[in-house]
Amino acid sequence: ENYDHQGKGIIKTESGHVAFVPGVMQDEEVRVRPVTYTDKIIHGQAIDIKASSPKRIAPTCPHFEACGGCQLQYMTNQEQVEIKQSALSRLFSTQLKIKDLPWQPAIVGPEWGYRRTARLVTWVEQDGSVTLGFRQQNSNQIVDIQACPVLAPELMGHILALKPVLASLTDKRKVTHVQAFYLSGDSHLFLRTLGPLTNEDKSTLMNFAKQQGRHLSLEYDKQAFESLTTDKDQHNSLLEYRLDSLTFKFQPQNFIQINEQVNQRMVEQAMAWLTLDADDVVLDLFAGIGNFTLPLARRVKQVMAVEGVNDMVKRIKSNAESNKLDNVSAHQADLSKFDHKRPPQWLKPIDKLLLDPARDGAFAVVKKIPLLKPRQILYVSCNPATMVRDVKHLMSADYRLTKLGLLNMFPHTSHVEAMALLEK
């Protein structure tokens, strides 16, 4: 009869259970196999759709039934956005006791070809052929990808061309993953290997990269790379993307937002929602490589960026320097805990706060926010459940929820991202 925030169908059974079932649509009649259950809750699997919804559509991807990448291709993109926002509304209204939520227009982008990066798994079969693709749903088995409509088309072409080349290598069993990037019109392929390849194999890969006109590197571990298409030393291999007239350099293992268009609009909205002033001091928590940090720095007096991964702290500093931003300070800290006897130097009164935590949320930080006394708090989340928990705590500290918006960063998947603005 309804959906949760991940797009799972909510079914109330005759026995009084509430069942959460992926792959079904409102008003459909389905047979469900319970996978896990308690006295009240069932998490189930649809084994037969006895009466389907007229809104159900055929999935675009030929691998949809097996691949674990997408979950909602049986709905139109518009339907997906509507059910995600409706489910968020129920969650926030129930938890926050707010009848009229301050919804803003959802940020959406292209529904296909939006992924600018992907990590694929390789496997050598007994006959010597190579399987290259993504994990199956709830399995370690690999789906041999022939098409991926959510991946940038340029990358899909290079990946398909790479498969027979991998199969021809002498040391093909050493290649475990392929990381692909499409950035500013350029494709970059990184082959994760279990040690060095033979010179013959390197030559084969170099010829492939030359024919394709693409960058190709070998990745021996997270700190060691060997470029097969440039002469320069790539032990600290760097990629880059552009945003807000800024250049962001990063290493292949660093996290970046995979949807370029939605990321651009998300940052623009963050800058607009925070009424930034040239004299503001802003704290950016869970800063990554500076995706929000640097645009903030162009508009305010000072930005303090805090990130848990030291490599990305170094990247923030380097990116600020290369973009000639001298008002950024970057700090490494585990934001899941605090040393009360030795508070960090960035834990001090500020004007504005931006936080973009991982799925676990930011509860340890949120409990300290009243000490920082920000007038505005911008919260970006990839997990509505932890977001509503954290927002609820902030509201108990006399903050008001003044804006709320959906970010459809991952069309055709159950992932939901949202942005909230809280003000004193």
Rosetta blueprint (number, residue, H / E / L):
1 E L
2 N E
3 Y E
4 D L
5 H L
6 Q L
7 G L
8 K L
9 G E
10 I E
11 I E
12 K E
13 T L
14 E L
15 S L
16 G L
17 H L
18 V E
19 A E
20 F E
21 V E
22 P L
23 G L
24 V L
25 M L
26 Q L
27 D L
28 E L
29 E E
30 V E
31 R E
32 V E
33 R E
34 P E
35 V E
36 T E
37 Y E
38 T L
39 D L
40 K L
41 I E
42 I E
43 H E
44 G E
45 Q E
46 A E
47 I E
48 D E
49 I E
50 K E
51 A E
52 S L
53 S L
54 P L
55 K L
56 R L
57 I L
58 A L
59 P L
60 T L
61 C L
62 P L
63 H L
64 F L
65 E L
66 A L
67 C E
68 G L
69 G L
70 C L
71 Q L
72 L L
73 Q L
74 Y L
75 M L
76 T L
77 N H
78 Q H
79 E H
80 Q H
81 V H
82 E H
83 I H
84 K H
85 Q H
86 S H
87 A H
88 L H
89 S H
90 R H
91 L H
92 F H
93 S H
94 T H
95 Q H
96 L H
97 K L
98 I L
99 K L
100 D L
101 L L
102 P L
103 W E
104 Q L
105 P L
106 A L
107 I E
108 V L
109 G L
110 P L
111 E L
112 W L
113 G L
114 Y L
115 R E
116 R L
117 T E
118 A E
119 R E
120 L E
121 V E
122 T E
123 W E
124 V E
125 E L
126 Q L
127 D L
128 G L
129 S L
130 V E
131 T E
132 L E
133 G E
134 F E
135 R E
136 Q E
137 Q L
138 N L
139 S L
140 N L
141 Q L
142 I E
143 V E
144 D E
145 I L
146 Q L
147 A L
148 C L
149 P L
150 V L
151 L E
152 A L
153 P H
154 E H
155 L H
156 M H
157 G H
158 H H
159 I H
160 L H
161 A H
162 L H
163 K H
164 P H
165 V H
166 L H
167 A H
168 S H
169 L L
170 T L
171 D L
172 K H
173 R H
174 K H
175 V E
176 T E
177 H E
178 V E
179 Q E
180 A E
181 F E
182 Y E
183 L E
184 S L
185 G L
186 D E
187 S E
188 H E
189 L E
190 F E
191 L E
192 R E
193 T E
194 L L
195 G L
196 P L
197 L L
198 T L
199 N H
200 E H
201 D H
202 K H
203 S H
204 T H
205 L H
206 M H
207 N H
208 F H
209 A H
210 K H
211 Q H
212 Q H
213 G L
214 R L
215 H E
216 L E
217 S E
218 L E
219 E E
220 Y E
221 D E
222 K L
223 Q L
224 A E
225 F E
226 E E
227 S E
228 L L
229 T L
230 T L
231 D L
232 K L
233 D L
234 Q L
235 H L
236 N L
237 S L
238 L L
239 L E
240 E E
241 Y E
242 R E
243 L E
244 D L
245 S L
246 L E
247 T E
248 F E
249 K E
250 F E
251 Q L
252 P L
253 Q L
254 N L
255 F L
256 I L
257 Q L
258 I L
259 N E
260 E H
261 Q H
262 V H
263 N H
264 Q H
265 R H
266 M H
267 V H
268 E H
269 Q H
270 A H
271 M H
272 A H
273 W H
274 L L
275 T L
276 L L
277 D L
278 A L
279 D L
280 D L
281 V E
282 V E
283 L E
284 D E
285 L E
286 F L
287 A L
288 G L
289 I L
290 G L
291 N L
292 F L
293 T H
294 L H
295 P H
296 L H
297 A H
298 R L
299 R L
300 V L
301 K L
302 Q E
303 V E
304 M E
305 A E
306 V E
307 E E
308 G L
309 V L
310 N H
311 D H
312 M H
313 V H
314 K H
315 R H
316 I H
317 K H
318 S H
319 N H
320 A H
321 E H
322 S H
323 N L
324 K L
325 L L
326 D L
327 N L
328 V E
329 S E
330 A E
331 H E
332 Q E
333 A L
334 D L
335 L L
336 S L
337 K L
338 F L
339 D L
340 H L
341 K L
342 R L
343 P L
344 P L
345 Q L
346 W L
347 L L
348 K L
349 P L
350 I L
351 D L
352 K E
353 L E
354 L E
355 L E
356 D L
357 P L
358 A L
359 R L
360 D L
361 G L
362 A L
363 F H
364 A H
365 V H
366 V H
367 K L
368 K L
369 I H
370 P H
371 L H
372 L H
373 K L
374 P L
375 R L
376 Q E
377 I E
378 L E
379 Y E
380 V E
381 S E
382 C L
383 N L
384 P H
385 A H
386 T H
387 M H
388 V H
389 R H
390 D H
391 V H
392 K H
393 H H
394 L H
395 M H
396 S H
397 A L
398 D L
399 Y L
400 R E
401 L E
402 T E
403 K E
404 L E
405 G E
406 L E
407 L E
408 N L
409 M L
410 F L
411 P L
412 H L
413 T L
414 S L
415 H L
416 V L
417 E E
418 A E
419 M E
420 A E
421 L E
422 L E
423 E E
424 K L
